[in-house]
Amino acid sequence: MTARRRFARWSTRVIVPVTLLALAAVGSASAGELRATVRNVKPNQGKVMVALFDSAEAQKAKAPRAGYFAAALGTEVQVVFPDLPAGRYGLIAFQDLDNNGEMATGLFGIPAEPHGFSRSARGSFGPPGFDDYAVAVGASGVATTEIRLVE
């Protein structure tokens, strides 16, 4: 048997099935998207930073799944987190007015810069719980939420 015929037989047995499996996996993969509108931004002052958390534990550990930042050019900022597996996600945002990459805090750790949570959730005597600001994202499609920054 020639080398050409051996390669043809091998490619039919190995390459074609592997390629078909890979194409099937790509075709069946689906992911959701989370879009947020951050409102009450102070224009032309610092940047807006948004962290995406997939659980209360991740939020407590300060371990976001993803992050986003953009210059605060207007009174609103649009944020998109694509390719998310189905689940519940929470967004925490703040406007970094002093451009130091951290939220400034005052007495007793109270935020001194504009901040907010997805679903415009508010806490009483502290931040809201994860369930209060979590947004459900399906396996496909788009989930939307709003974050209102407050001082």
N, C-alpha and C positions, 0 to 999 in steps of 0.2 A: 504494500500500500504506500502510495506517495505521501510526502509531507503535506501537500495541498489537500488531499482527501482526508488525512487524519485531522487537519485543522478544521475542515468543513464539518466533519462528524462531531468534533469536540465543540465547535461553536454552536451547532444545533442543539446539543445536549446541555450545554452550560450557559452560554451567553444569552440565548433567546429566552429561556425560562427566568433567569435572573433579571433581565431587562423588563419582562412582562410583570414580574413581581414588584419591581421598583415603580413602574408606571401605575400599577394598581394602588400602591401605597400612597403615591402622590395624589392620585385622583380621589381617594377616599379621605384624605386628610382635610379636616376643616377646623377653622379657628374663628373665634369671635373677635370683636373689636370694641374697645371702650373709648368713647369720645366725651370730653368734658369741656365746658365753657367756664373759664375762671372770670368772674365779674368783680367789679369795684376795685379794679387795678388802678393804682396811681400812675398816670402816664409819665413816661420819660424819667422814671426813678427806679434804678436798679433792675433786677430781673425777677421773674416769677419762677419758682421752683415747685415741682409737683412730684410726689413719691407715690408709687403704686404698691400696695400691700395685698397679699393674698390670704392673710389670717390675722387674728388678734395677736397671736404669738409673734409673728413677724414684725408687727407694729411695735410691740413692747420691746423686742430685741433690736429695734431700729435697723431692720434688715429688709429694705424694700426689694421687691422683685424687679422693679424698673424705676427709672427716674427721668425727668424731663425738665429742661429749663429754657426760658426764652426771654429776650429783652422785653421790658414792659413799655412798649411803644404806644399803646392805646389803653382804653379802659377795660378791654376784654382780651383774653388770650385763649386760643383754641388749642386743645391738647388731644392727641390721638395715641392710644396704645393698641397696636395691631397684633394679630396672631396670638391671642390669648386662649388657652384651653378653657373649656366651660368651667365656671366656678363663680365665687363671690370675691369681689375686689373692692378695696377702699382706697380713696385718694386723699392725701393730705397735701395742702398747698400753703405756701407763704411767699410774700413779696420781700425779697432781700434788698431792702432799701440802702444798706451800707455796703453792699457787694462783698461781704466777707464769707459767703457760702454757708452761713449758719444763721438760725433764727435768733435774733436778739431777745433776751428776756429781762424782765425787771424784777422787782421785789417778789419773793416767793415763787420764782420761775414762771411768772405770768408773761406770755408773749408780748413783746414790745413792737413787733412788726405785724402788718396785716397778714392774717392767716385764715384758713377755712378747711372744710371737709366736704367730700362728695355728698350729694343729696342736700347740700347746704345745712348739714346737721349741726346742731349746737349742743354743747354739754352744759350741765349746771354744776358749778363748783369744780370744773375740770373739763377735760376733753370728752367728747361723746364716746360711747363704746363702739367697737367695730361693727356690731349688728346695726347700729343707728346710721352708719354712713356707708355700709357695704352695698354694692350694686351687683346684681346678677348678670352675668355674661353667658350667653348661650354658646353652643358649639359652632354656630355660624350666625351671621347677622351682626347688628350693631346695637350696643347699649349706649345710652346717653345719660349724662348727669350734669349738674351745675354745682359750682363751688363759689360761694359768696365770701369774699375776703372781708374780715372785720378786724378792728384794732382793739 
